[in-house]
Amino acid sequence: MKRTAFDSEMEMFRDSARKFFQGEIAPHSERWREANIVDREAYLKAGEMGYLCIWMDEKYGGLGLKDFRYEQILIEENVFHGDRGFFFWLHSRLVAPYLEHFGTEEQKQRFYPGILSGEKILAIAMTEPDAGSDLSSMKTRAVEKDDHWVLNGSKTYISNGINADVVLVAARTHPEKSHGLTLFLVERGMEGFERGRNLKKMGLKSQDTSELFFHDVKIPKSNVLGQPHSGFHHLMQGLAEERLLGAIYNIAAARLAMQITKDFVRERRVFGKPLSTMQNTRFKLAALDTEIEVAQCWVDQLVARHNEGQLDAVDAARAKLYTSEVNGRMVDEGVQQHGGAGYMEEYPICLLYQDERVHRILAGTSEIMKEIIARSILDC
Ligand SMILES: Cc1cc2nc3c(=O)[nH]c(=O)nc-3n(C[C@H](O)[C@H](O)[C@H](O)COP(=O)(O)OP(=O)(O)OC[C@H]3O[C@@H](n4cnc5c(N)ncnc54)[C@H](O)[C@@H]3O)c2cc1C
């Protein structure tokens, strides 16, 4: 179905973004997957193009493009033509907006230039070995001392964990309150801040996902983001947008898997006929195509609502839940339609299958999304 959500200026923006991801990102993908990390230069190149933090005000050097559809285009084009492990959107649209919403002017002046150029890569660290879905179990702590805080603890599964220069770390600062968290801007080179392993993963192999350790890290008060002890509420405010980003990504990945599978079944011959003429293939792909189209319309509508400041947190949870499940079904069926080839890494559907499994876990599991939705419909 032809999408109507984008005007001609946005289509031109999409064309340049496509060329960028095809020319500057895709050629390095295989090497990055082997190295388990994206080159830092990828961020610098994206920065040069103005693709990092496109929403940032012109007074800070940004393009001031507040319309969320630009972000949607960048994510889609990276999924279709770039490298899915290049988490520029986590830097640009997930972490940097916390500075925009809760940062002081001094923090913006200090951090924005490097964030915009790609010299300072961002990450966010909430998850710990014993605290993922349940952030109230967080053990990383910070204690206030004179003009600074002292941070101790560890985080795990942190995207951009190795490359990151500035990590937004959530730590417990109020022992009595289960949600008494504070957000800290922890910078590369601070004494006592160490990286652990770059973790070996099932998929998204070019993405550096790592452990982080904090041993008596002295954090100046000027690196506290937002109000002390209000970190949990600050994080909650970012979650709806984060889930919409996930939904945009998921449905783009499902569309890519559909395209790859369609191309394959038209070429592949079984029992003297193209696989695309078998009723099972036709019906399976027709059903998935319908799910993808419906989900795409809905995601586009949520983006429009977000542009009007009307994105509802429960709708974002529904979109994240549904699109990640559709994506999961699509990549699974894609592998099945490929037969043995679907299990071979030289076929792109195999990499998609590996990469996409995480999206029912990342940024809140499907079960947590169901809890959020159930709470809203059952009032308990
Ligand atoms: C590749 C990757 C990148 C990541 N990047 C980041 C990052 O950049 N920053 C960061 O902070 N974190 C990151 N994470 C962590 C991610 O957000 C967590 O893994 C996720 O929130 C789940 O937490 P958990 O792993 O502790 O699982 P758990 O919370 O232990 O969940 C285990 C199972 O229990 C289920 N469960 C939990 N609670 C309930 C409930 N109330 N009802 C029913 N079922 C429940 C879950 O759905 C799941 O099936 C990343 C994870 C991965 C895999």
The ligand as an SDF file (V2000), in Angstrom:
LIG
                    3D

 53 58  0  0  0  0  0  0  0  0999 V2000
   20.5880   -6.4970   23.1010 C   0  0  0  0  0  0  0  0  0  0  0  0
   20.1060   -5.8060   24.3370 C   0  0  0  0  0  0  0  0  0  0  0  0
   20.3490   -4.4500   24.5000 C   0  0  0  0  0  0  0  0  0  0  0  0
   19.9200   -3.8010   25.6530 C   0  0  0  0  0  0  0  0  0  0  0  0
   20.2110   -2.4610   25.8190 N   0  0  0  0  0  0  0  0  0  0  0  0
   19.9460   -1.8700   27.0180 C   0  0  0  0  0  0  0  0  0  0  0  0
   20.3870   -0.5370   27.2790 C   0  0  0  0  0  0  0  0  0  0  0  0
   20.9520    0.1290   26.4220 O   0  0  0  0  0  0  0  0  0  0  0  0
   20.1580   -0.0200   28.5020 N   0  0  0  0  0  0  0  0  0  0  0  0
   19.5190   -0.7160   29.4840 C   0  0  0  0  0  0  0  0  0  0  0  0
   19.3450   -0.1830   30.5690 O   0  0  0  0  0  0  0  0  0  0  0  0
   19.0820   -1.9750   29.2570 N   0  0  0  0  0  0  0  0  0  0  0  0
   19.2880   -2.5790   28.0600 C   0  0  0  0  0  0  0  0  0  0  0  0
   18.8740   -3.8650   27.8270 N   0  0  0  0  0  0  0  0  0  0  0  0
   18.1790   -4.5840   28.8740 C   0  0  0  0  0  0  0  0  0  0  0  0
   16.7150   -4.8310   28.5980 C   0  0  0  0  0  0  0  0  0  0  0  0
   15.9820   -3.6290   28.6780 O   0  0  0  0  0  0  0  0  0  0  0  0
   16.2390   -5.9030   29.5860 C   0  0  0  0  0  0  0  0  0  0  0  0
   16.8890   -7.1110   29.2210 O   0  0  0  0  0  0  0  0  0  0  0  0
   14.7460   -6.0700   29.5950 C   0  0  0  0  0  0  0  0  0  0  0  0
   14.1030   -4.9460   30.1500 O   0  0  0  0  0  0  0  0  0  0  0  0
   14.3240   -7.3160   30.4020 C   0  0  0  0  0  0  0  0  0  0  0  0
   14.9190   -7.3290   31.6600 O   0  0  0  0  0  0  0  0  0  0  0  0
   15.6990   -8.6380   32.1670 P   0  0  0  0  0  0  0  0  0  0  0  0
   16.6770   -9.0210   31.1180 O   0  0  0  0  0  0  0  0  0  0  0  0
   16.2050   -8.3890   33.5320 O   0  0  0  0  0  0  0  0  0  0  0  0
   14.6070   -9.7760   32.2130 O   0  0  0  0  0  0  0  0  0  0  0  0
   13.6050  -10.0530   33.4480 P   0  0  0  0  0  0  0  0  0  0  0  0
   12.9990   -8.7760   33.8830 O   0  0  0  0  0  0  0  0  0  0  0  0
   14.3020  -10.8880   34.4590 O   0  0  0  0  0  0  0  0  0  0  0  0
   12.5040  -10.9340   32.7210 O   0  0  0  0  0  0  0  0  0  0  0  0
   12.5870  -12.3650   32.5770 C   0  0  0  0  0  0  0  0  0  0  0  0
   11.1950  -12.8400   32.0990 C   0  0  0  0  0  0  0  0  0  0  0  0
   10.2470  -12.5310   33.1290 O   0  0  0  0  0  0  0  0  0  0  0  0
    9.1640  -11.8390   32.5530 C   0  0  0  0  0  0  0  0  0  0  0  0
    8.5710  -10.9080   33.5260 N   0  0  0  0  0  0  0  0  0  0  0  0
    9.2030   -9.9570   34.2360 C   0  0  0  0  0  0  0  0  0  0  0  0
    8.3190   -9.2710   34.9950 N   0  0  0  0  0  0  0  0  0  0  0  0
    7.0990   -9.8010   34.7200 C   0  0  0  0  0  0  0  0  0  0  0  0
    5.7710   -9.5250   35.1590 C   0  0  0  0  0  0  0  0  0  0  0  0
    5.5150   -8.5360   36.0240 N   0  0  0  0  0  0  0  0  0  0  0  0
    4.7640  -10.2840   34.6700 N   0  0  0  0  0  0  0  0  0  0  0  0
    5.0020  -11.2740   33.7990 C   0  0  0  0  0  0  0  0  0  0  0  0
    6.2240  -11.5910   33.3400 N   0  0  0  0  0  0  0  0  0  0  0  0
    7.2620  -10.8600   33.7870 C   0  0  0  0  0  0  0  0  0  0  0  0
    9.7900  -11.0790   31.3820 C   0  0  0  0  0  0  0  0  0  0  0  0
    8.8000  -10.6800   30.4620 O   0  0  0  0  0  0  0  0  0  0  0  0
   10.7270  -12.1280   30.8360 C   0  0  0  0  0  0  0  0  0  0  0  0
   10.0250  -13.0220   30.0140 O   0  0  0  0  0  0  0  0  0  0  0  0
   19.2400   -4.5220   26.6590 C   0  0  0  0  0  0  0  0  0  0  0  0
   18.9780   -5.8910   26.4720 C   0  0  0  0  0  0  0  0  0  0  0  0
   19.4030   -6.5290   25.3410 C   0  0  0  0  0  0  0  0  0  0  0  0
   19.1260   -7.9940   25.1900 C   0  0  0  0  0  0  0  0  0  0  0  0
  1  2  1  0
  2  3  1  0
  2 52  2  0
  3  4  2  0
  4  5  1  0
  4 50  1  0
  5  6  2  0
  6  7  1  0
  6 13  1  0
  7  8  2  0
  7  9  1  0
  9 10  1  0
 10 11  2  0
 10 12  1  0
 12 13  2  0
 13 14  1  0
 14 15  1  0
 14 50  1  0
 15 16  1  0
 16 17  1  0
 16 18  1  0
 18 19  1  0
 18 20  1  0
 20 21  1  0
 20 22  1  0
 22 23  1  0
 23 24  1  0
 24 25  2  0
 24 26  1  0
 24 27  1  0
 27 28  1  0
 28 29  2  0
 28 30  1  0
 28 31  1  0
 31 32  1  0
 32 33  1  0
 33 34  1  0
 33 48  1  0
 34 35  1  0
 35 36  1  0
 35 46  1  0
 36 37  1  0
 36 45  1  0
 37 38  2  0
 38 39  1  0
 39 40  1  0
 39 45  2  0
 40 41  1  0
 40 42  2  0
 42 43  1  0
 43 44  2  0
 44 45  1  0
 46 47  1  0
 46 48  1  0
 48 49  1  0
 50 51  2  0
 51 52  1  0
 52 53  1  0
M  END
$$$$
